[in-house]
Each structure stands twice: as C-alpha cells, then as structure tokens.
C-alpha cells in the first residue's frame, strides 16, 4: 500500500507490535517511501510514551492508553486537517499580534 499512488493521510500504529518490528521501526520504514507521512503512535506503557527516547520526527505524535474515542478522533482530526492561518503548533508557531491597550 505504501508503494501505491493512493493518498494516505496518517499512519496509526501501536508502539508494541508482534513479530519483531515495533511501531517506530514501521513508521521509519514507511517514511522512506512517504517522507511527509504523519504518524500517530499508540501505547499503553508510559515508558514508551516518548517512543525511542523522545526522538519523534516532525509529523509524529503519541497518545497513551487509555483514552476516550473522542480524544482519538480529535487527535486524528488535528493531525490531518490543514491548520488555519495564524494557528500555533509545536515547531510551527506563528506569534499572535500584539495586544491593544484597553481604555
């Protein structure tokens, strides 16, 4: 699927996967074919929340289980929807305009 021309908005993966490859390894392999692919890691272990010692590439985020489904939906939406002009995101901050004095 990664080698196809089909649009992929987001890779959602658990950090711990069966069979020897973990979620970070899968994401790194996917990014070789799709460098702009956004990745959301899911983990149930607080110590894995940093995923590979906190070295998350741009476009990668982590959610720690348990979480509500609406929290997951909001996270996915925030990662795949374009940001409005002037929005602030980690690593891409647009400062707000200076405050006007009151009075």
C-alpha positions, -999 to 999 in steps of 0.1 A, spaced: 0 0 0 28 24 8 42 19 -27 9 27 -44 -2 61 -56 -32 61 -32 -33 90 -8 -25 81 28 -32 109 54 -20 92 85 -3 61 98 -18 50 131 2 23 149 7 8 183 42 11 196 44 -26 205 37 -49 176 40 -87 173 66 -103 151 98 -84 159 91 -50 143 79 -22 166 57 8 156 86 32 154 105 8 130 74 6 108 70 43 108 107 48 99 103 23 70 72 40 58 88 74 58 114 62 34 87 58 8 65 86 20 86 112 38 57 135 46 35 108 61 22 118 95 23 91 122 3 87 154 17 62 179 -5 45 205 10 30 236 -2 15 269 31 20 286 41 53 300 78 45 295 71 41 258 53 74 255 84 91 243 89 64 216 126 58 210 138 81 238 117 110 228 132 114 193 100 119 174 104 132 138 82 161 126 47 149 119 49 122 146 28 123 178 20 99 207 -12 90 226 -10 69 258 -38 45 265 -63 45 279 -81 74 261 -116 82 251 -126 76 215 -135 113 211 -99 121 222 -86 98 195 -109 113 169 -98 149 179 -61 139 177 -65 123 143 -85 153 130 -59 178 143 -32 159 125 -48 155 91 -68 187 87 -50 218 75 -42 243 101 -59 277 99 -37 307 92 -22 320 124 -26 287 143 1 277 167 15 242 166 47 227 181 76 236 159 55 259 137 45 288 159 30 319 145 31 346 172 -2 364 179 -5 400 170 5 424 198 -23 431 223 -40 465 220 -42 486 252 -76 487 268 -91 520 277 
